[in-house]
Amino acid sequence: MINFILGVLVTIGIFFLCLWAMKPEEFKALMKSIGGGGIRPPVNNNPKEVEEEEEIDD
């Protein structure tokens, strides 16, 4: 049982080392091939807040 746990930990560690060693372009391509779509830019979900800031004139 201990050997199984160690094997899983080593496998996960190697996987994360490979991800860490990759270039950002390769990482985005890998995520697109998996189906994640890559890293998405942040989207402004509250456009009303920006409008309220513009309306304030003192």
C-alpha distance matrix in Angstrom:
0.0 3.8 5.4 5.2 6.5 8.7 9.9 10.9 12.6 14.4 15.5 16.9 18.5 20.2 21.5 23.0 24.5 26.2 27.5 28.8 30.6 32.4 36.0 36.9 38.7 35.8 33.5 36.2 36.5 32.8 32.8 35.8 34.3 31.3 33.7 33.6 37.2 36.6 37.4 40.2 43.0 43.5 45.9 48.5 47.9 50.8 54.0 56.1 55.1 56.6 59.8 60.2 60.1 62.8 65.0 65.3 68.6 70.1
3.8 0.0 3.8 5.4 5.2 6.2 8.5 10.0 10.6 12.2 14.2 15.5 16.4 18.4 20.0 21.3 22.4 24.5 25.9 26.8 28.5 30.7 34.3 35.3 37.4 34.6 32.4 35.2 35.8 32.1 32.2 35.5 34.2 31.3 33.9 33.4 36.9 35.9 36.5 39.4 42.0 42.5 45.2 47.7 47.4 50.2 53.3 55.4 54.3 55.7 58.9 59.3 58.9 61.7 64.1 64.2 67.4 68.7
5.4 3.8 0.0 3.8 5.5 5.1 6.0 8.6 9.9 10.4 12.1 14.3 15.1 16.4 18.3 20.0 20.9 22.5 24.4 25.5 26.8 28.9 32.6 33.9 35.8 32.8 30.9 33.8 34.1 30.4 30.9 34.1 32.5 29.8 32.7 32.5 35.8 34.9 35.7 38.9 41.6 42.5 45.2 48.0 47.8 50.7 53.8 56.1 55.0 56.2 59.5 60.1 59.7 62.2 64.7 65.0 68.2 69.6
5.2 5.4 3.8 0.0 3.8 5.5 5.1 6.3 8.7 10.0 10.6 12.4 14.2 15.5 16.6 18.6 20.0 21.3 22.9 24.4 25.9 27.6 31.2 32.2 34.0 30.9 28.8 31.6 31.7 28.0 28.3 31.3 29.7 26.9 29.6 29.6 33.0 32.3 33.3 36.3 39.2 40.1 42.6 45.4 45.1 48.1 51.1 53.4 52.6 53.8 57.0 57.7 57.5 60.0 62.4 62.8 66.1 67.7
6.5 5.2 5.5 3.8 0.0 3.8 5.4 5.2 6.2 8.7 9.9 10.7 12.2 14.4 15.5 16.7 18.4 20.2 21.3 22.5 24.4 26.3 29.8 30.6 32.7 29.9 27.5 30.2 30.8 27.2 27.1 30.4 29.2 26.2 28.8 28.3 31.7 30.8 31.4 34.3 37.0 37.6 40.2 42.9 42.6 45.5 48.6 50.8 49.7 51.0 54.3 54.8 54.5 57.1 59.5 59.8 63.0 64.5
8.7 6.2 5.1 5.5 3.8 0.0 3.8 5.5 5.1 6.1 8.5 9.9 10.4 12.2 14.2 15.4 16.3 18.4 20.0 20.8 22.4 24.6 28.2 29.4 31.6 28.8 26.7 29.7 30.3 26.8 27.1 30.5 29.3 26.7 29.5 28.9 32.1 30.8 31.4 34.6 37.1 37.9 40.8 43.5 43.6 46.4 49.4 51.7 50.6 51.6 55.0 55.6 55.0 57.6 60.2 60.4 63.4 64.9
9.9 8.5 6.0 5.1 5.4 3.8 0.0 3.8 5.5 5.2 6.1 8.6 9.8 10.6 12.3 14.3 15.3 16.6 18.6 19.9 21.1 23.0 26.7 28.0 29.8 26.7 24.9 27.9 28.1 24.5 25.1 28.3 26.8 24.3 27.3 27.1 30.3 29.2 30.2 33.5 36.2 37.4 40.1 43.1 43.2 46.3 49.1 51.6 50.7 51.6 54.9 55.7 55.3 57.6 60.3 60.7 63.8 65.5
10.9 10.0 8.6 6.3 5.2 5.5 3.8 0.0 3.8 5.5 5.1 6.2 8.5 10.0 10.6 12.4 14.2 15.5 16.7 18.3 20.1 21.6 25.2 26.0 27.8 24.9 22.7 25.5 25.8 22.2 22.4 25.6 24.3 21.5 24.3 23.9 27.2 26.3 27.2 30.3 33.2 34.2 36.8 39.7 39.7 42.7 45.6 48.1 47.2 48.2 51.5 52.3 52.0 54.4 56.9 57.4 60.6 62.3
12.6 10.6 9.9 8.7 6.2 5.1 5.5 3.8 0.0 3.8 5.5 5.2 6.0 8.7 9.9 10.6 12.2 14.3 15.4 16.3 18.3 20.3 23.8 24.7 26.9 24.3 21.9 24.9 25.7 22.3 22.4 25.9 25.0 22.4 25.0 24.2 27.3 25.9 26.3 29.5 32.0 32.9 35.8 38.6 38.7 41.6 44.5 46.9 45.8 46.7 50.1 50.8 50.2 52.7 55.4 55.6 58.7 60.3
14.4 12.2 10.4 10.0 8.7 6.1 5.2 5.5 3.8 0.0 3.8 5.5 5.0 6.2 8.6 9.9 10.4 12.4 14.3 15.1 16.4 18.6 22.3 23.8 25.8 23.0 21.1 24.4 24.9 21.6 22.3 25.8 24.7 22.5 25.5 24.8 27.7 26.1 26.7 30.2 32.7 33.9 37.0 39.9 40.4 43.4 46.0 48.7 47.5 48.2 51.6 52.5 51.8 54.1 56.9 57.2 60.2 61.8
15.5 14.2 12.1 10.6 9.9 8.5 6.1 5.1 5.5 3.8 0.0 3.8 5.4 5.2 6.2 8.8 9.9 10.8 12.6 14.3 15.5 17.0 20.7 22.0 23.7 20.6 18.8 21.9 22.1 18.6 19.4 22.7 21.3 19.1 22.2 21.9 24.8 23.5 24.6 28.0 30.8 32.3 35.1 38.3 38.7 41.9 44.4 47.2 46.3 46.9 50.2 51.4 50.8 52.9 55.7 56.3 59.3 61.1
16.9 15.5 14.3 12.4 10.7 9.9 8.6 6.2 5.2 5.5 3.8 0.0 3.8 5.5 5.0 6.3 8.6 9.9 10.7 12.3 14.3 15.7 19.2 19.9 22.0 19.3 16.9 19.8 20.5 17.1 17.3 20.9 20.0 17.5 20.3 19.5 22.4 21.0 21.7 25.0 27.7 28.9 31.8 34.8 35.2 38.3 40.9 43.6 42.7 43.4 46.7 47.7 47.1 49.4 52.1 52.7 55.7 57.5
18.5 16.4 15.1 14.2 12.2 10.4 9.8 8.5 6.0 5.0 5.4 3.8 0.0 3.8 5.4 5.2 6.2 8.7 9.9 10.4 12.3 14.5 18.0 19.2 21.6 19.1 16.9 20.2 21.2 18.1 18.7 22.3 21.7 19.7 22.5 21.3 23.9 21.9 22.3 25.8 28.1 29.4 32.5 35.5 36.1 39.1 41.7 44.4 43.1 43.7 47.1 48.1 47.2 49.4 52.4 52.7 55.6 57.2
20.2 18.4 16.4 15.5 14.4 12.2 10.6 10.0 8.7 6.2 5.2 5.5 3.8 0.0 3.8 5.5 5.0 6.2 8.7 9.8 10.5 12.6 16.3 18.0 20.0 17.1 15.6 19.1 19.5 16.5 17.7 21.2 20.2 18.6 21.8 21.1 23.4 21.4 22.3 25.9 28.4 30.1 33.3 36.5 37.3 40.5 42.8 45.7 44.6 44.9 48.3 49.6 48.7 50.6 53.7 54.2 57.0 58.8
21.5 20.0 18.3 16.6 15.5 14.2 12.3 10.6 9.9 8.6 6.2 5.0 5.4 3.8 0.0 3.8 5.5 5.2 6.4 8.7 10.1 11.0 14.6 15.8 17.5 14.6 12.7 15.9 16.4 13.1 14.1 17.6 16.6 14.9 18.0 17.3 19.7 17.9 19.0 22.6 25.3 27.1 30.1 33.4 34.2 37.4 39.7 42.7 41.8 42.1 45.4 46.8 46.1 48.0 50.9 51.6 54.5 56.5
23.0 21.3 20.0 18.6 16.7 15.4 14.3 12.4 10.6 9.9 8.8 6.3 5.2 5.5 3.8 0.0 3.8 5.3 5.0 6.0 8.5 10.0 13.3 14.1 16.5 14.2 11.8 15.1 16.4 13.6 14.0 17.7 17.6 15.9 18.5 17.0 19.2 16.9 17.3 20.9 23.2 24.7 28.0 31.1 32.0 35.1 37.4 40.3 39.2 39.4 42.9 44.1 43.2 45.2 48.2 48.7 51.5 53.3
24.5 22.4 20.9 20.0 18.4 16.3 15.3 14.2 12.2 10.4 9.9 8.6 6.2 5.0 5.5 3.8 0.0 3.8 5.4 5.0 6.1 8.7 12.2 14.0 16.4 14.1 12.6 16.2 17.3 14.9 16.0 19.6 19.4 18.3 21.1 19.7 21.5 18.9 19.2 22.9 24.9 26.8 30.2 33.3 34.5 37.5 39.6 42.6 41.3 41.4 44.9 46.1 45.0 46.9 50.0 50.5 53.1 54.9
26.2 24.5 22.5 21.3 20.2 18.4 16.6 15.5 14.3 12.4 10.8 9.9 8.7 6.2 5.2 5.3 3.8 0.0 3.8 5.4 5.2 6.4 10.2 12.2 13.9 11.1 10.1 13.8 14.3 11.8 13.6 16.9 16.3 15.7 18.8 17.9 19.3 16.9 17.9 21.7 24.0 26.2 29.5 32.8 34.2 37.3 39.2 42.4 41.4 41.3 44.7 46.2 45.2 46.8 50.0 50.8 53.4 55.3
27.5 25.9 24.4 22.9 21.3 20.0 18.6 16.7 15.4 14.3 12.6 10.7 9.9 8.7 6.4 5.0 5.4 3.8 0.0 3.8 5.5 5.4 8.5 9.5 11.7 9.4 7.2 10.8 12.1 9.7 10.8 14.3 14.5 13.7 16.2 14.8 16.2 13.6 14.2 18.0 20.3 22.5 25.7 29.0 30.4 33.5 35.4 38.6 37.7 37.5 40.9 42.4 41.5 43.1 46.3 47.0 49.7 51.7
28.8 26.8 25.5 24.4 22.5 20.8 19.9 18.3 16.3 15.1 14.3 12.3 10.4 9.8 8.7 6.0 5.0 5.4 3.8 0.0 3.8 5.6 8.2 9.4 12.4 11.0 9.2 12.7 14.5 12.9 13.7 17.1 17.8 17.1 19.4 17.5 18.5 15.4 15.3 19.0 20.6 22.6 26.1 29.2 30.8 33.7 35.6 38.7 37.4 37.1 40.6 42.0 40.7 42.4 45.7 46.2 48.7 50.6
30.6 28.5 26.8 25.9 24.4 22.4 21.1 20.1 18.3 16.4 15.5 14.3 12.3 10.5 10.1 8.5 6.1 5.2 5.5 3.8 0.0 3.8 6.7 9.4 11.8 10.0 9.6 13.3 14.4 13.2 14.9 17.9 18.2 18.2 20.8 19.3 20.0 16.9 17.2 20.9 22.5 24.9 28.4 31.6 33.4 36.4 38.0 41.2 40.0 39.4 42.9 44.5 43.1 44.6 48.0 48.6 50.9 52.8
32.4 30.7 28.9 27.6 26.3 24.6 23.0 21.6 20.3 18.6 17.0 15.7 14.5 12.6 11.0 10.0 8.7 6.4 5.4 5.6 3.8 0.0 3.8 6.5 8.2 6.2 6.3 9.9 10.7 9.9 12.0 14.6 15.0 15.6 17.9 16.7 16.9 13.9 14.6 18.3 20.1 22.9 26.2 29.5 31.4 34.5 35.9 39.3 38.4 37.7 41.0 42.9 41.6 42.9 46.3 47.1 49.5 51.6
36.0 34.3 32.6 31.2 29.8 28.2 26.7 25.2 23.8 22.3 20.7 19.2 18.0 16.3 14.6 13.3 12.2 10.2 8.5 8.2 6.7 3.8 0.0 3.8 5.5 5.3 6.2 8.8 10.0 10.6 12.4 14.4 15.5 16.6 18.4 16.9 16.3 13.0 13.4 16.8 18.2 21.2 24.4 27.7 30.0 32.9 34.0 37.5 36.6 35.5 38.8 40.9 39.5 40.5 44.0 44.9 47.1 49.3
36.9 35.3 33.9 32.2 30.6 29.4 28.0 26.0 24.7 23.8 22.0 19.9 19.2 18.0 15.8 14.1 14.0 12.2 9.5 9.4 9.4 6.5 3.8 0.0 3.8 5.5 5.0 6.2 8.6 9.8 10.5 12.3 14.2 15.2 16.3 14.3 13.4 9.9 9.8 13.1 14.3 17.4 20.6 23.9 26.2 29.2 30.2 33.7 32.9 31.9 35.1 37.2 35.9 36.9 40.4 41.4 43.6 45.9
38.7 37.4 35.8 34.0 32.7 31.6 29.8 27.8 26.9 25.8 23.7 22.0 21.6 20.0 17.5 16.5 16.4 13.9 11.7 12.4 11.8 8.2 5.5 3.8 0.0 3.8 5.4 5.2 6.2 8.6 10.0 10.7 12.4 14.3 15.3 14.0 12.4 9.5 10.5 13.4 14.9 18.4 21.2 24.7 26.9 30.0 30.8 34.4 34.0 32.8 35.8 38.2 37.1 37.7 41.2 42.5 44.7 47.2
35.8 34.6 32.8 30.9 29.9 28.8 26.7 24.9 24.3 23.0 20.6 19.3 19.1 17.1 14.6 14.2 14.1 11.1 9.4 11.0 10.0 6.2 5.3 5.5 3.8 0.0 3.8 5.5 5.1 6.1 8.6 9.9 10.5 12.3 14.1 13.4 12.6 10.2 12.0 15.2 17.4 20.7 23.5 27.1 29.0 32.3 33.3 36.9 36.5 35.6 38.6 40.9 40.0 40.8 44.2 45.5 47.9 50.4
33.5 32.4 30.9 28.8 27.5 26.7 24.9 22.7 21.9 21.1 18.8 16.9 16.9 15.6 12.7 11.8 12.6 10.1 7.2 9.2 9.6 6.3 6.2 5.0 5.4 3.8 0.0 3.8 5.4 5.1 6.2 8.6 9.9 10.6 12.2 10.8 10.7 7.8 9.3 12.9 15.3 18.3 21.2 24.8 26.5 29.8 31.1 34.6 34.1 33.5 36.6 38.7 37.9 39.0 42.3 43.5 46.0 48.4
36.2 35.2 33.8 31.6 30.2 29.7 27.9 25.5 24.9 24.4 21.9 19.8 20.2 19.1 15.9 15.1 16.2 13.8 10.8 12.7 13.3 9.9 8.8 6.2 5.2 5.5 3.8 0.0 3.8 5.4 5.1 6.2 8.6 9.8 10.4 8.8 7.6 4.7 6.8 10.0 12.6 15.9 18.4 22.1 23.8 27.2 28.3 31.9 31.7 31.0 33.9 36.2 35.5 36.5 39.7 41.1 43.7 46.3
36.5 35.8 34.1 31.7 30.8 30.3 28.1 25.8 25.7 24.9 22.1 20.5 21.2 19.5 16.4 16.4 17.3 14.3 12.1 14.5 14.4 10.7 10.0 8.6 6.2 5.1 5.4 3.8 0.0 3.8 5.5 5.1 6.2 8.7 9.8 9.7 8.4 7.1 10.2 12.9 15.7 19.1 21.3 25.0 26.5 30.1 31.0 34.7 34.7 34.0 36.7 39.2 38.7 39.4 42.6 44.2 46.8 49.5
32.8 32.1 30.4 28.0 27.2 26.8 24.5 22.2 22.3 21.6 18.6 17.1 18.1 16.5 13.1 13.6 14.9 11.8 9.7 12.9 13.2 9.9 10.6 9.8 8.6 6.1 5.1 5.4 3.8 0.0 3.8 5.4 5.1 6.2 8.6 8.7 9.0 8.0 11.0 14.1 17.3 20.3 22.6 26.3 27.5 31.1 32.5 36.0 35.9 35.5 38.4 40.6 40.2 41.3 44.3 45.8 48.6 51.2
32.8 32.2 30.9 28.3 27.1 27.1 25.1 22.4 22.4 22.3 19.4 17.3 18.7 17.7 14.1 14.0 16.0 13.6 10.8 13.7 14.9 12.0 12.4 10.5 10.0 8.6 6.2 5.1 5.5 3.8 0.0 3.8 5.4 5.0 6.1 5.1 5.9 5.1 8.3 11.1 14.6 17.3 19.4 23.1 24.0 27.7 29.2 32.6 32.7 32.5 35.3 37.4 37.2 38.4 41.3 42.9 45.7 48.3
35.8 35.5 34.1 31.3 30.4 30.5 28.3 25.6 25.9 25.8 22.7 20.9 22.3 21.2 17.6 17.7 19.6 16.9 14.3 17.1 17.9 14.6 14.4 12.3 10.7 9.9 8.6 6.2 5.1 5.4 3.8 0.0 3.8 5.4 4.9 5.4 4.4 5.5 9.2 11.1 14.6 17.6 19.1 22.9 23.8 27.5 28.7 32.2 32.6 32.3 34.8 37.2 37.2 38.1 40.9 42.8 45.6 48.4
34.3 34.2 32.5 29.7 29.2 29.3 26.8 24.3 25.0 24.7 21.3 20.0 21.7 20.2 16.6 17.6 19.4 16.3 14.5 17.8 18.2 15.0 15.5 14.2 12.4 10.5 9.9 8.6 6.2 5.1 5.4 3.8 0.0 3.8 5.4 7.6 7.9 9.0 12.8 14.9 18.4 21.3 22.8 26.6 27.3 31.0 32.3 35.8 36.3 36.0 38.5 40.9 40.9 41.8 44.6 46.5 49.3 52.2
31.3 31.3 29.8 26.9 26.2 26.7 24.3 21.5 22.4 22.5 19.1 17.5 19.7 18.6 14.9 15.9 18.3 15.7 13.7 17.1 18.2 15.6 16.6 15.2 14.3 12.3 10.6 9.8 8.7 6.2 5.0 5.4 3.8 0.0 3.8 5.9 8.0 9.3 12.6 14.8 18.5 20.9 22.4 26.1 26.4 30.2 31.9 35.2 35.6 35.7 38.2 40.4 40.5 41.7 44.4 46.1 49.2 51.9
33.7 33.9 32.7 29.6 28.8 29.5 27.3 24.3 25.0 25.5 22.2 20.3 22.5 21.8 18.0 18.5 21.1 18.8 16.2 19.4 20.8 17.9 18.4 16.3 15.3 14.1 12.2 10.4 9.8 8.6 6.1 4.9 5.4 3.8 0.0 3.8 5.5 8.2 11.4 12.6 16.4 18.6 19.7 23.3 23.4 27.2 28.8 32.0 32.7 32.9 35.2 37.4 37.8 39.0 41.5 43.4 46.5 49.3
33.6 33.4 32.5 29.6 28.3 28.9 27.1 23.9 24.2 24.8 21.9 19.5 21.3 21.1 17.3 17.0 19.7 17.9 14.8 17.5 19.3 16.7 16.9 14.3 14.0 13.4 10.8 8.8 9.7 8.7 5.1 5.4 7.6 5.9 3.8 0.0 3.8 5.5 8.0 9.5 13.3 15.2 16.7 20.3 20.5 24.3 26.1 29.3 29.6 29.9 32.4 34.5 34.7 36.0 38.6 40.3 43.4 46.1
37.2 36.9 35.8 33.0 31.7 32.1 30.3 27.2 27.3 27.7 24.8 22.4 23.9 23.4 19.7 19.2 21.5 19.3 16.2 18.5 20.0 16.9 16.3 13.4 12.4 12.6 10.7 7.6 8.4 9.0 5.9 4.4 7.9 8.0 5.5 3.8 0.0 3.8 6.8 7.5 11.2 13.8 15.0 18.8 19.5 23.2 24.5 27.9 28.4 28.2 30.7 33.1 33.2 34.1 36.9 38.7 41.7 44.5
36.6 35.9 34.9 32.3 30.8 30.8 29.2 26.3 25.9 26.1 23.5 21.0 21.9 21.4 17.9 16.9 18.9 16.9 13.6 15.4 16.9 13.9 13.0 9.9 9.5 10.2 7.8 4.7 7.1 8.0 5.1 5.5 9.0 9.3 8.2 5.5 3.8 0.0 3.8 6.2 9.6 12.5 14.6 18.4 19.6 23.2 24.5 28.0 28.0 27.6 30.4 32.7 32.4 33.4 36.4 38.0 40.8 43.5
37.4 36.5 35.7 33.3 31.4 31.4 30.2 27.2 26.3 26.7 24.6 21.7 22.3 22.3 19.0 17.3 19.2 17.9 14.2 15.3 17.2 14.6 13.4 9.8 10.5 12.0 9.3 6.8 10.2 11.0 8.3 9.2 12.8 12.6 11.4 8.0 6.8 3.8 0.0 3.8 6.6 9.3 12.0 15.6 17.2 20.6 22.0 25.4 25.1 24.7 27.7 29.8 29.2 30.5 33.5 34.9 37.7 40.2
40.2 39.4 38.9 36.3 34.3 34.6 33.5 30.3 29.5 30.2 28.0 25.0 25.8 25.9 22.6 20.9 22.9 21.7 18.0 19.0 20.9 18.3 16.8 13.1 13.4 15.2 12.9 10.0 12.9 14.1 11.1 11.1 14.9 14.8 12.6 9.5 7.5 6.2 3.8 0.0 3.8 6.5 8.5 12.3 13.8 17.3 18.4 22.0 21.9 21.5 24.3 26.5 26.2 27.3 30.3 31.8 34.7 37.4
43.0 42.0 41.6 39.2 37.0 37.1 36.2 33.2 32.0 32.7 30.8 27.7 28.1 28.4 25.3 23.2 24.9 24.0 20.3 20.6 22.5 20.1 18.2 14.3 14.9 17.4 15.3 12.6 15.7 17.3 14.6 14.6 18.4 18.5 16.4 13.3 11.2 9.6 6.6 3.8 0.0 3.8 6.4 9.8 12.2 15.2 16.0 19.6 19.2 18.4 21.3 23.6 23.0 24.0 27.1 28.6 31.3 34.0
43.5 42.5 42.5 40.1 37.6 37.9 37.4 34.2 32.9 33.9 32.3 28.9 29.4 30.1 27.1 24.7 26.8 26.2 22.5 22.6 24.9 22.9 21.2 17.4 18.4 20.7 18.3 15.9 19.1 20.3 17.3 17.6 21.3 20.9 18.6 15.2 13.8 12.5 9.3 6.5 3.8 0.0 3.8 6.7 9.0 11.8 13.1 16.5 15.8 15.4 18.5 20.5 20.0 21.3 24.3 25.6 28.5 31.1
45.9 45.2 45.2 42.6 40.2 40.8 40.1 36.8 35.8 37.0 35.1 31.8 32.5 33.3 30.1 28.0 30.2 29.5 25.7 26.1 28.4 26.2 24.4 20.6 21.2 23.5 21.2 18.4 21.3 22.6 19.4 19.1 22.8 22.4 19.7 16.7 15.0 14.6 12.0 8.5 6.4 3.8 0.0 3.8 5.9 9.0 10.0 13.5 13.6 13.2 15.9 18.1 18.2 19.3 22.0 23.8 26.8 29.6
48.5 47.7 48.0 45.4 42.9 43.5 43.1 39.7 38.6 39.9 38.3 34.8 35.5 36.5 33.4 31.1 33.3 32.8 29.0 29.2 31.6 29.5 27.7 23.9 24.7 27.1 24.8 22.1 25.0 26.3 23.1 22.9 26.6 26.1 23.3 20.3 18.8 18.4 15.6 12.3 9.8 6.7 3.8 0.0 3.8 5.6 6.4 9.8 9.8 9.6 12.3 14.3 14.5 15.8 18.4 20.1 23.2 26.0
47.9 47.4 47.8 45.1 42.6 43.6 43.2 39.7 38.7 40.4 38.7 35.2 36.1 37.3 34.2 32.0 34.5 34.2 30.4 30.8 33.4 31.4 30.0 26.2 26.9 29.0 26.5 23.8 26.5 27.5 24.0 23.8 27.3 26.4 23.4 20.5 19.5 19.6 17.2 13.8 12.2 9.0 5.9 3.8 0.0 3.8 6.2 8.9 9.5 10.6 12.7 14.3 15.3 16.9 18.8 20.6 24.0 26.8
50.8 50.2 50.7 48.1 45.5 46.4 46.3 42.7 41.6 43.4 41.9 38.3 39.1 40.5 37.4 35.1 37.5 37.3 33.5 33.7 36.4 34.5 32.9 29.2 30.0 32.3 29.8 27.2 30.1 31.1 27.7 27.5 31.0 30.2 27.2 24.3 23.2 23.2 20.6 17.3 15.2 11.8 9.0 5.6 3.8 0.0 3.8 5.4 5.8 7.6 9.4 10.6 11.9 13.8 15.3 17.0 20.6 23.3
54.0 53.3 53.8 51.1 48.6 49.4 49.1 45.6 44.5 46.0 44.4 40.9 41.7 42.8 39.7 37.4 39.6 39.2 35.4 35.6 38.0 35.9 34.0 30.2 30.8 33.3 31.1 28.3 31.0 32.5 29.2 28.7 32.3 31.9 28.8 26.1 24.5 24.5 22.0 18.4 16.0 13.1 10.0 6.4 6.2 3.8 0.0 3.8 5.5 5.5 6.6 8.9 10.3 11.2 12.9 15.2 18.5 21.6
56.1 55.4 56.1 53.4 50.8 51.7 51.6 48.1 46.9 48.7 47.2 43.6 44.4 45.7 42.7 40.3 42.6 42.4 38.6 38.7 41.2 39.3 37.5 33.7 34.4 36.9 34.6 31.9 34.7 36.0 32.6 32.2 35.8 35.2 32.0 29.3 27.9 28.0 25.4 22.0 19.6 16.5 13.5 9.8 8.9 5.4 3.8 0.0 3.8 5.4 5.1 6.2 8.7 10.0 10.7 12.9 16.4 19.4
55.1 54.3 55.0 52.6 49.7 50.6 50.7 47.2 45.8 47.5 46.3 42.7 43.1 44.6 41.8 39.2 41.3 41.4 37.7 37.4 40.0 38.4 36.6 32.9 34.0 36.5 34.1 31.7 34.7 35.9 32.7 32.6 36.3 35.6 32.7 29.6 28.4 28.0 25.1 21.9 19.2 15.8 13.6 9.8 9.5 5.8 5.5 3.8 0.0 3.8 5.4 5.2 6.4 8.8 10.1 11.3 14.9 17.5
56.6 55.7 56.2 53.8 51.0 51.6 51.6 48.2 46.7 48.2 46.9 43.4 43.7 44.9 42.1 39.4 41.4 41.3 37.5 37.1 39.4 37.7 35.5 31.9 32.8 35.6 33.5 31.0 34.0 35.5 32.5 32.3 36.0 35.7 32.9 29.9 28.2 27.6 24.7 21.5 18.4 15.4 13.2 9.6 10.6 7.6 5.5 5.4 3.8 0.0 3.8 5.5 5.2 6.5 8.9 10.5 13.7 16.6
59.8 58.9 59.5 57.0 54.3 55.0 54.9 51.5 50.1 51.6 50.2 46.7 47.1 48.3 45.4 42.9 44.9 44.7 40.9 40.6 42.9 41.0 38.8 35.1 35.8 38.6 36.6 33.9 36.7 38.4 35.3 34.8 38.5 38.2 35.2 32.4 30.7 30.4 27.7 24.3 21.3 18.5 15.9 12.3 12.7 9.4 6.6 5.1 5.4 3.8 0.0 3.8 5.4 5.2 6.4 9.1 12.1 15.5
60.2 59.3 60.1 57.7 54.8 55.6 55.7 52.3 50.8 52.5 51.4 47.7 48.1 49.6 46.8 44.1 46.1 46.2 42.4 42.0 44.5 42.9 40.9 37.2 38.2 40.9 38.7 36.2 39.2 40.6 37.4 37.2 40.9 40.4 37.4 34.5 33.1 32.7 29.8 26.5 23.6 20.5 18.1 14.3 14.3 10.6 8.9 6.2 5.2 5.5 3.8 0.0 3.8 5.4 5.2 6.7 10.4 13.2
60.1 58.9 59.7 57.5 54.5 55.0 55.3 52.0 50.2 51.8 50.8 47.1 47.2 48.7 46.1 43.2 45.0 45.2 41.5 40.7 43.1 41.6 39.5 35.9 37.1 40.0 37.9 35.5 38.7 40.2 37.2 37.2 40.9 40.5 37.8 34.7 33.2 32.4 29.2 26.2 23.0 20.0 18.2 14.5 15.3 11.9 10.3 8.7 6.4 5.2 5.4 3.8 0.0 3.8 5.5 5.7 8.9 11.5
62.8 61.7 62.2 60.0 57.1 57.6 57.6 54.4 52.7 54.1 52.9 49.4 49.4 50.6 48.0 45.2 46.9 46.8 43.1 42.4 44.6 42.9 40.5 36.9 37.7 40.8 39.0 36.5 39.4 41.3 38.4 38.1 41.8 41.7 39.0 36.0 34.1 33.4 30.5 27.3 24.0 21.3 19.3 15.8 16.9 13.8 11.2 10.0 8.8 6.5 5.2 5.4 3.8 0.0 3.8 5.6 7.7 11.2
65.0 64.1 64.7 62.4 59.5 60.2 60.3 56.9 55.4 56.9 55.7 52.1 52.4 53.7 50.9 48.2 50.0 50.0 46.3 45.7 48.0 46.3 44.0 40.4 41.2 44.2 42.3 39.7 42.6 44.3 41.3 40.9 44.6 44.4 41.5 38.6 36.9 36.4 33.5 30.3 27.1 24.3 22.0 18.4 18.8 15.3 12.9 10.7 10.1 8.9 6.4 5.2 5.5 3.8 0.0 3.8 6.2 9.7
65.3 64.2 65.0 62.8 59.8 60.4 60.7 57.4 55.6 57.2 56.3 52.7 52.7 54.2 51.6 48.7 50.5 50.8 47.0 46.2 48.6 47.1 44.9 41.4 42.5 45.5 43.5 41.1 44.2 45.8 42.9 42.8 46.5 46.1 43.4 40.3 38.7 38.0 34.9 31.8 28.6 25.6 23.8 20.1 20.6 17.0 15.2 12.9 11.3 10.5 9.1 6.7 5.7 5.6 3.8 0.0 3.8 6.5
68.6 67.4 68.2 66.1 63.0 63.4 63.8 60.6 58.7 60.2 59.3 55.7 55.6 57.0 54.5 51.5 53.1 53.4 49.7 48.7 50.9 49.5 47.1 43.6 44.7 47.9 46.0 43.7 46.8 48.6 45.7 45.6 49.3 49.2 46.5 43.4 41.7 40.8 37.7 34.7 31.3 28.5 26.8 23.2 24.0 20.6 18.5 16.4 14.9 13.7 12.1 10.4 8.9 7.7 6.2 3.8 0.0 3.8
70.1 68.7 69.6 67.7 64.5 64.9 65.5 62.3 60.3 61.8 61.1 57.5 57.2 58.8 56.5 53.3 54.9 55.3 51.7 50.6 52.8 51.6 49.3 45.9 47.2 50.4 48.4 46.3 49.5 51.2 48.3 48.4 52.2 51.9 49.3 46.1 44.5 43.5 40.2 37.4 34.0 31.1 29.6 26.0 26.8 23.3 21.6 19.4 17.5 16.6 15.5 13.2 11.5 11.2 9.7 6.5 3.8 0.0
